[in-house]
């Protein structure tokens, strides 16, 4: 367990570092308005790409372990269908920000193809507890982004908005060779009942409510950007979006825990060994990460960006705490998959979005961009409280 957690953690840390270097390059080298567009493009891609999963990846792992049945082809079929829908919706949304030309279309196409492949392989390798390959899925694109970003920072090359966007999205394709590993090919080639409509329905019934709840988490940056642009202008989007991206390092911490503990918790539940202590103890990892990040944020951002982005450091403090709360909620959601309580997650996240929108409408008029930051913090806290309080009731019933 410790070895796997360390392996996935190091990989996600490398992914975070690679993403952060790329973030530094784009934020420092692009004009403010172009960086605002780049931030909107990447946030939109992350949200709509999540639709290609819609909760079916963890549902696939959970059902495969609990029922000892192959769902791999049903999962692949769903990802292709959802991917087409998500791509169209993403491109249509970007039109609101005037980011919808041929170059964007091409870059998004590569990004969605890469994400579909990686997400499917991630599910297969997580089920088989092959954490080396799950780690490489995140690690390889991070290395590519870091290398090209460092070249730009060193002034060896220069990129405009479109080139940064293409590099960010196309980097996902570098993990494609993992599809030819023995474990991946054996899953894809197995002829079982996984193609039946019943298998597809099972994945949707278990995965969709939690998948929608995850999508509601990821729609938050789009809500923030849209409301800030409408009320305060595109330039204010840049500062907030940069602080928001810095804070998302906690999503990597959550992914580490989710990747390792979902199969283990599913097996413990099947044996009747799952306890509240088992569920909540890993959150210590997230708390420690928060203290480290808060201590480093101010000096690091001052050194990198100087005063280019107004109120960046203050916004980063608030959004980092909010992101840590959201990451804790995301990790705890694996328990809802295991106990087939994913519909509850949908309700909780829907309430979170309602609270976020309400607070934004009130606070953005009085304290501007900080109102949006505090709205995120408040809604994340209430969501975590609700998700945490319900888990002990599930465990007691087993």
Secondary structure, 3 states (H helix, E strand, C coil): CHHHHHHHHHHHHHHHHHHHHHHHHHHHHCCHHHHHHHHHHHHHHHHHHHHCCCCHHHHHHHHHHHHCCCCHHHHHHHHHHHHHHHHHHHHHHHHHHCCCCHHHHHHHHHHHHHHHHHHHHHHHHHHCCCHHHHHHHHHHHHHHHHHHHHHHHCCCCCCCHHHHHHHHHHHHHHHHHHHHCHHHHHHHHCCCHHHCHHHHHHHHHHHHHHHHHHHHHHCHHHHHHHHHHHHHCHHHHHHHHHHHHHHCHHHHHHHHHHHHHHHHHHHHHHHCCCCHHHHHCCHHHHHHHHHHHHHHHHHHHHHHHCCCCCCHHHHHHHHHHHHHHHHHHHHHHHHHHHCCCHHHHHHHHHHHHHHHHHHHHHHHHHHCHHHHHHHHHHHHHHHHHHHHHHHHHHHHCC
